[in-house]
Amino acid sequence: MLSKIHQSIDELYSEMVDIRRHLHQYPEVSFEEYKTAEYIANYYENLGIPYEKNIGGNGVIATLKGTKPGKTVALRADFDALAIQDEKNVPYKSKNPGAMHACGHDGHTATLLVLAKVMKKYQNELEGTIVFLHQHAEEETPGGAISIVSSGKLDDVDAVFGNHLWATTPFGHVETRKRVFMAGTDRFEITILGQGGHGAYPHETKDAIVIGAEVVSQLQNIISRRIDPLKTAVITVGRFDAGHAFNIIANKATLIGTVRYLDPEIQSIVKEEMERVVKGICMANNAKYELNYAEGYPPVINHEEETKIVFETAKQIPEIKNAIEVAPQMGGEDFAHYLNFKPGAFFFTGAKKEGHSYPHHHPKFDFDEKTMPIAAKMLIGAYFNYQEKHR
């Protein structure tokens, strides 16, 4: 039956492309995906597959029950966009100013919708239940995954699998790893309160920019001098706001950034050391400060059995040339919340375009659409292989 399913997926490739390009033209950012959620719900309405909407916010969950006993497996696709202006010169360029599918979520959605259409044809031959999990708000904390888990709608699920079309991985490759696959992602904001004044009289001020610059520099020493070199962490200051005129010393500076980690113990060390660094520098400069540290998504920790299923599935798909276990990624994903709740695995399906390509979250981001059928085959293959191992 699997070969017939693969053929059916390939036959609907053009519909996948049409759906993806439609969604790409009408992106909606995290927590504002109302029309996208309605589009997804209407698709299942037309297929005659039972669904629920407004799950944990804008989430949509459709359920396809087979006629044979088996396990319940969720297959997840996210559908939010980013607050980025689309700079591609393509017919399907975003028509919503300041919003863009710059991470492939439109492709994830198209993949899962068409897979549902295919599997509806095979419902009478199906073991167990497929849960088509369409998640909103992956890009912005607290994210949609945690609210969907809290809704209770996944309580009866036995396992969950998720795919990410990965535009920096070659076409025909699948990547994942057992245990920690992606990093935990936290956010911090540091406000330094100095004393402003005339640029000609710095001795009468407490220069927030100079103090802030010292903080930026010393934060990096946490990584190089406070963390075990065999451990992994990242501190990035992505934003530094201060001052408004060339001849005025700023009395306030704001630093905003992210912390990435793989081990919760390292997260605790970074938080403690960050407080120590900021406090010490501000005390030395007779300035005040505020430090707000917000914990974001936890690390994506794949379960070993389900990760093995991913690799076994890749071997059953002729288009996949290579499936490898890669080093942990410092990017984050709120799929982590599903894996903290249920067994499962998350993986990358290579979607790099030929010629020059752009990374995720870039204004000219795009991916090779031919990878969508491969992703669909990976998801449904993982479903069948999970059923086989749990008969």
N, C-alpha and C positions, 0 to 999 in steps of 0.2 A: 504493500500500500504506500510505503514511503516514496518509492520511485514515482508513483502516480501523483502524489502530492507535490513532489518537486516539479513535475511537468506542469501541473496546474498553476503553480506559482510562477513559473517562467512564462506561461501563456498570458498572465495578467500583469506582466511587467509594465506595459504601457499605462495601465490604470494606476499602478504605483507611482509612476512618474507624474501623471496628471494630478494625483492627490498631493504629492509632495510639492509640486510647483504652485498649486493653488494655495496651499498653506504658506509657502514661502512668500507669496505676494501679500498675504494678509496676516502678518505676525502679530502676536499679542504678548506683552511682557508678563513676567511672573505675577500671579494673583489677579491678573486682568484678562484671562484667557476665555472670556465668556462666549464669544462667537466660535472660537475653536472647539470648545467643549460641546457646543450645540451641533457643530458640524459632525463631530465624532458620534454623538448620540443619534443624530439623524441617520448616519450610515448604518448603525446597528438596527435602528428601526426598520430601515428598508431591507436589511438582511433577515429580519425576523428572529434575531438573537436577543434574548432578554438582557436588559441592561439597567443600571442605576446611574444617576448623575448627581452632581453636587456632593460627591463623597469627599469629606474632609476639606471642602472648598469647591474647587472646580473639577475635581476628579471624576472620571467616568469608568465604571467597571461593567464589563459584559461577561456573561457566563454561558458556555456551551457544554451541555452535559451529554456525554456519550450514552449509548444503550448498554454498555458493558461495565461491570464494576472496575474500579481503579482509583488511583490517587487524584487529588485536586492540585493542579500546578498553575501558578500565576506566571504570565509572561508580561513584562512591563515595558511601556514606552512612555517617555515624557513628551510634553507638547508646548512648553513655554518658549518664548523668544527672549532676546536680549535688547537692552536699550542702546543700540548701535545703529548708526546710519549706514544703510546698504550702499556700497560703492561699486558693486559689480555692474558691468555692462551686459546684462542678459535679459531676455524677454520676460523672465519670471522675477525680476528685481522687486524688492519690497515696495508696496504702494503706501505703507504706513510710515510717515516720517519719524525718524528716531527709533524705529524698532526693526529688528532683523533676526531671522533664524541664522545665527552665526555659530551654531554648535551641532547642527544635524538633527534637532528634535523633530523637524518637519519630516525628515526621512524615517525616523523611528516610528512616527505615527502612521505614515503611509504603509510602512512595512507591516505593522501589526494589523491595520484595518484590512489590507488585502489578504493577509494570512487568515484572518477570521472568515472572510468570504470563501476562501478555499476550504477551510475546515468545516464550514457549514454543509458542504457537499458530502463530506465523509462522516457526518455526525452518527449515522447508524452503525458505522464500523469502529467507532471511537471507544477506547477504554478510558474510564475516569472523566474528569471535568477540566476543561481549559478555562482559566480566568484571564480575560484580556484586560490588563490593568493599564489604563491611560492616566498618567499622573501629571498634574499641573505643578508649576512653581518649583522646578528643580534648581533653577539658577540663583534663587534668593532665599536666604535663611529667614525663618526656620524651615522652609521648604515644604513641599506637598507630601512627601513620603511619611513623615511622622504623624501628620494629621490623618492620613489614610489608614495607617496602622491603628491609631487611636480610635478610629471610627468603628472598629470591630468587624469590618467587612472582609478582612483576610484571616479571621480566626480559624476558619475551617480549611485553609490552604495548607498543603503538606510541604510544598517547596516553591521557590520563586527564582526565575531566571531573567536576566536583563542583558541587553546588548547596547553597545554604543558604536555607531559608525565613526571610525577614527580616521580622520583625514590626513594624519601624518604617518599612518601605517600603510604599507603597500597593498594594493588590491590583491585579493586572494590569500591574505594572511589573517590568522586569528591569534589574538594575544590575551593571555590572562595569567593568573598564578594562584596557587593554593595559599591560604591564609591571607596575610595583609597584601592587598592589591593596590589600594589608593589611600591617600593621606587623609587624616583629620584636618579640618579647615576652620580656624578661628579668626576672629577679627578684633583689632584693638584700636582705640582712639586715645591719644595723649594730648592733653591741653596744657601748655606751659604759660604761666601767668607771670610776666616780668614787670618792667616799668619802662614805658616808652619815653621818648624825648627827642630833642633836636639831634640830627645826624652829626652835627659839629661838636657835640658835647657828650660823647659816649660814657664818660666817667660818671655822669649824673644819672645813668640809666641802668636797667637790667635787661640786656638785649635778648629778647625771646628767640630771635633767629639764630644767634650764636649759641645759645643754650640748646635750642632744638637741633642744630647741626651736630653738637657734641653727643646728644642723645642718639641720633641716627647712627653715628659712628660706633658708639659703645654698644648699641644693641647687637651689632654684628659680632662683637667679642663674646656675647653669650654663646653663639654657635661655635666659635673657634676656640674658646677658652673655658667654657663651662659645661659643654656637652661632650660626652665620650666620643672620640673620633670615629668609633665603629657604629655609632648611632646616627640617626638622620633627623634633621629638623631644618626649617627655613623660617627666617624672619625677613619680611619685605615691607619697607615703608613705601607705599604707593602714592601717598599724597602728603604734601607739606604746604600748608597755607599760613602765610604771615605777611604783615605789612601791606601798605597801599600807596606809598610815595617814596621817591628815591632818597629824600633827605630827612626822613623820619625813622627813628629806631622803633621797631615794633614792640608793643607791650604784650602781645599774645601770639602764640604759634600753635597750630594744630597739626598733629601727625596722625595719619590713618594708615593702617596696614594689615597684613595677614600673617598668621603663624601656621605652618604646616608641620605635621608630625605623624609618625607611624606608631609610636608607643605612648600610651597614656602617661607613663612615668616621665617621659621626656616633656610632654605637655605641661605637667606639674612643675618641672624644673624651670622651663621657659617662663611660665607665669610668675614664679617666685623671683627669678633673676631679673625679669623685666621691671618689676616693682622696685627692686633694690637699685638697679641702674638709674632709673628715672628719679627716684627719691634722692639718691646720692648726688647726682649732678645738680639737681635743683637746690639742694641744701648748700652745696659748694658755691652756688651763684646767688644765694639768698632770694630764690624765686619760689613760687608755689606751683603746684601741678595737680592735674586730675588724670587718672588712668582708668579707662573703662575697657575691660577685657570681656569679650563675648564669645563663649564657646559655640562653635558652629556644628557642622556635620562631623560625626565620628569617622574613624577609618573604615574603609570598605574591606571587610574580612570575609573572604570566600570560604565556604565549607569544603572540606577535602573531597568528599564523595561526589558532590555536585560539580566541583571543578574537574574531576576525572571524567564526568559525563560530558562536559563541554569538549574536552580533548577527544573523547570517543566519537562524539557527534561530528567533529570537524573531519575525521577520517572517512566519514560516509558521504561527504559532499565533494564531487569531482572538481569543482571550481576552486576549492581551497588547496593551495599549494603547500602551505606550511602552517602549523599550529604550534606555537612555542610558549613556554613559560618565561615571562619577562620579569625584569626587576620591578619593584614597587614604583608606582607613579605618584608624584607629589601633587597632582591635581586631586580634586575632591568630588564626591558624588553622594547625594542623599539616599541613593540605593542602599547605603550602609544601614539605614534604619530597618529595611526589610530583612537584611541578613542578621541583624541583632534580634529579630523576632522569629524568623523562620529559616530553615536550611535553604541554601541556594548558592548561586554564583553569578558573577558579573563578568562580562568579557568584551573585548574590542573586536570589531570586524573591520579589516582594512578597507579604507575608502579613499585613498590618495588618488587625486586626478593626475593624468599624464601631463608632463611638462611642468610648468611652474605652479605650485600650489601654496595656499595660505593656511596658517594654523587656525585652530579654533579660537573664536572670539575676535577674529580679525574682520574689518569692514568688507574685505573682498573674499571672505570664506565661502567655499563651495566644496562639494565632494562628488566622487564618481557614483552616479546613480545606479550603475550596474551592480553595485554592492548590495542594494536593498534586497533582491531575491536571495542572495547568499545569507543575509541576516535572517530572513524569514525561515530559510531552511535550517539554520542553526537553532533558532528558537523552537521550532516544532520538532526538530530532531532531539533536542534536549528533553522535550516533553515525553516523546516516545521512549527514549532510553531510560528516563526516570521510571516510567511505568513498568518497563521490562525488569528493572532491578528490584521493584517492590511488588511483584505479583504474589 
